[in-house]
Amino acid sequence: MESRQHQTRSRADLALEIERLLPVLQRQVSYLVPGPDGDDIVQQTALLFLEKRSTIHNAEAWLSCVARRKCLQHLRRQRRRFDRQLDAVLLDSLSEDSTQDDEQLSRELAQAIAHTPERCQQVLTLRYRLGLEAREIGAQLGYKVESVRKVASRCVAALSQRILGRRS
C-alpha cells in the first residue's frame, strides 16, 4: 500500500516537473528550430528525459543541454542538405549539357569567379570542377578542413551576391 502511494506521489511530482519544464524547453527549441521540426525535437527530448530520469540530477540543465544538442544536430543536417543541393546546382550549371540559360549563368559564374581572390578560385576549382571533398582540398592546399569549408562557404555566398546583383 505504501509503495503504491509513493509511486502515485512520484508520478504526480514527475507530471508537475514536466508541466513546469516543458514550456521552457519549447521556447528554447523554437528559438533555434521553429515549426514542426522544433516540436519533434521537444518531443524526442521529453521522451529521452522520461527514459533516463532516474539518472538525471538536474532536470532543467539536462533538458536544456540535450535540446540544444539536438537542435544543433538538426541544423547541421539541414545545412548539409542545403550544401548538397547547392553543389548539384553549381555542377549542373557548369556541365556541358546546359541550356542557353545555363550557359549564360555559366558565363556569369566564370566572370564572378575571375574576380575572386586566388585562394577562393583554387578551392572552388578543386571542389566543383574536380569534385574533391574538403578533406582532400585541405590536404592538397595545406589548409585545415574547417578552413576549406569556411572559404568555400564565403566564396559561394560572394558569388551568389555578385550574380544576383547583376541580374537585378
C-alpha positions as CSV (number, residue, x, y, z in Angstrom):
1,M,0.0,0.0,0.0
2,E,2.7,2.4,1.0
3,S,4.7,1.6,-2.2
4,R,1.6,2.4,-4.3
5,Q,1.2,5.8,-2.6
6,H,4.9,6.5,-3.1
7,Q,4.5,5.6,-6.8
8,T,1.5,7.8,-7.2
9,R,3.4,10.7,-5.5
10,S,6.4,10.1,-7.8
11,R,4.1,10.2,-10.8
12,A,2.4,13.4,-9.6
13,D,5.8,15.0,-8.9
14,L,7.0,14.0,-12.3
15,A,3.9,15.4,-14.0
16,L,4.4,18.7,-12.2
17,E,8.1,18.9,-13.1
18,I,7.3,18.2,-16.8
19,E,4.5,20.7,-16.7
20,R,7.0,23.3,-15.3
21,L,9.9,22.5,-17.7
22,L,8.1,21.8,-21.0
23,P,7.2,25.5,-21.8
24,V,10.9,26.5,-21.1
25,L,12.1,23.7,-23.4
26,Q,9.6,24.6,-26.1
27,R,10.7,28.3,-26.0
28,Q,14.4,27.3,-26.2
29,V,13.9,24.9,-29.1
30,S,11.5,27.1,-31.1
31,Y,14.2,29.9,-31.0
32,L,16.7,27.6,-32.8
33,V,14.3,25.4,-34.8
34,P,10.8,26.8,-35.3
35,G,7.9,24.8,-36.5
36,P,7.2,21.1,-36.7
37,D,10.9,20.2,-36.6
38,G,11.2,22.0,-33.3
39,D,8.2,20.3,-32.0
40,D,9.7,16.9,-32.9
41,I,12.9,17.9,-31.0
42,V,10.9,18.8,-27.9
43,Q,9.1,15.5,-28.1
44,Q,12.3,13.5,-28.6
45,T,13.9,15.3,-25.7
46,A,11.0,14.8,-23.4
47,L,10.8,11.1,-24.2
48,L,14.5,10.7,-23.6
49,F,14.1,12.5,-20.3
50,L,11.4,10.1,-19.2
51,E,13.6,7.2,-20.2
52,K,16.6,8.4,-18.2
53,R,15.0,10.5,-15.4
54,S,16.3,8.2,-12.7
55,T,19.9,9.0,-13.6
56,I,19.4,12.8,-14.0
57,H,20.3,15.1,-11.1
58,N,19.3,18.5,-12.5
59,A,16.4,18.1,-14.9
60,E,16.4,21.6,-16.2
61,A,20.1,21.7,-17.1
62,W,19.9,18.2,-18.6
63,L,16.9,19.1,-20.8
64,S,18.5,22.3,-21.9
65,C,21.7,20.7,-22.9
66,V,20.1,17.7,-24.7
67,A,17.6,20.0,-26.5
68,R,20.4,22.4,-27.6
69,R,22.5,19.4,-28.9
70,K,19.5,18.0,-30.8
71,C,18.8,21.4,-32.3
72,L,22.4,21.8,-33.4
73,Q,22.4,18.3,-34.9
74,H,19.2,19.2,-36.8
75,L,20.7,22.5,-38.1
76,R,23.9,20.7,-39.2
77,R,21.8,18.1,-41.1
78,Q,19.8,20.8,-42.7
79,R,23.0,22.7,-43.7
80,R,24.5,19.5,-45.3
81,R,21.3,19.0,-47.3
82,F,21.4,22.6,-48.5
83,D,25.1,22.3,-49.4
84,R,24.4,19.1,-51.4
85,Q,21.6,20.9,-53.3
86,L,23.9,23.9,-53.9
87,D,26.6,21.6,-55.2
88,A,24.1,20.0,-57.6
89,V,23.0,23.4,-58.9
90,L,26.6,24.5,-59.4
91,L,27.6,21.3,-61.0
92,D,24.6,21.4,-63.3
93,S,25.4,25.0,-64.3
94,L,28.9,24.0,-65.2
95,S,28.0,20.9,-67.1
96,E,28.3,20.5,-70.9
97,D,24.6,19.6,-71.2
98,S,23.5,23.1,-70.4
99,T,20.7,25.1,-71.9
100,Q,21.0,28.7,-73.1
101,D,20.0,30.0,-69.7
102,D,22.5,27.7,-68.1
103,E,25.2,28.8,-70.5
104,Q,24.5,32.5,-69.6
105,L,24.7,31.6,-65.9
106,S,27.9,29.7,-66.5
107,R,29.4,32.8,-68.2
108,E,28.3,35.0,-65.3
109,L,29.7,32.4,-62.9
110,A,33.0,32.3,-64.7
111,Q,33.3,36.1,-64.7
112,A,32.4,36.3,-61.0
113,I,34.9,33.6,-60.1
114,A,37.6,35.5,-62.1
115,H,37.1,38.4,-59.7
116,T,37.5,36.4,-56.5
117,P,40.8,36.0,-54.6
118,E,43.2,33.3,-55.8
119,R,42.5,31.2,-52.7
120,C,38.8,31.2,-53.5
121,Q,39.4,30.3,-57.1
122,Q,41.6,27.3,-56.0
123,V,39.1,26.0,-53.5
124,L,36.1,26.4,-56.0
125,T,38.0,24.7,-58.8
126,L,39.0,21.8,-56.7
127,R,35.5,21.5,-55.2
128,Y,33.3,21.9,-58.2
129,R,35.4,21.1,-61.2
130,L,37.4,18.2,-59.8
131,G,34.8,17.1,-57.2
132,L,37.2,16.9,-54.3
133,E,35.9,16.9,-50.7
134,A,37.0,19.4,-48.1
135,R,39.5,16.9,-46.6
136,E,41.1,16.3,-49.9
137,I,41.3,20.0,-50.7
138,G,42.8,20.8,-47.4
139,A,45.5,18.1,-47.9
140,Q,46.3,19.5,-51.3
141,L,46.4,23.2,-50.4
142,G,47.7,22.7,-46.8
143,Y,44.6,24.1,-45.1
144,K,42.6,22.7,-42.3
145,V,39.3,21.1,-43.3
146,E,37.3,23.7,-41.4
147,S,39.2,26.5,-43.2
148,V,38.3,24.9,-46.6
149,R,34.7,24.8,-45.6
150,K,34.7,28.4,-44.5
151,V,36.5,29.6,-47.6
152,A,34.1,27.6,-49.9
153,S,31.1,28.9,-48.0
154,R,32.2,32.6,-48.2
155,C,33.1,32.2,-51.8
156,V,29.8,30.7,-52.8
157,A,28.0,33.5,-50.8
158,A,30.0,36.2,-52.6
159,L,29.4,34.6,-56.0
160,S,25.7,34.4,-55.3
161,Q,25.6,38.1,-54.3
162,R,27.6,39.1,-57.3
163,I,25.5,37.2,-59.8
164,L,22.2,38.2,-58.2
165,G,23.3,41.8,-58.0
166,R,24.0,41.8,-61.8
167,R,20.5,40.4,-62.5
168,S,18.6,42.9,-60.5
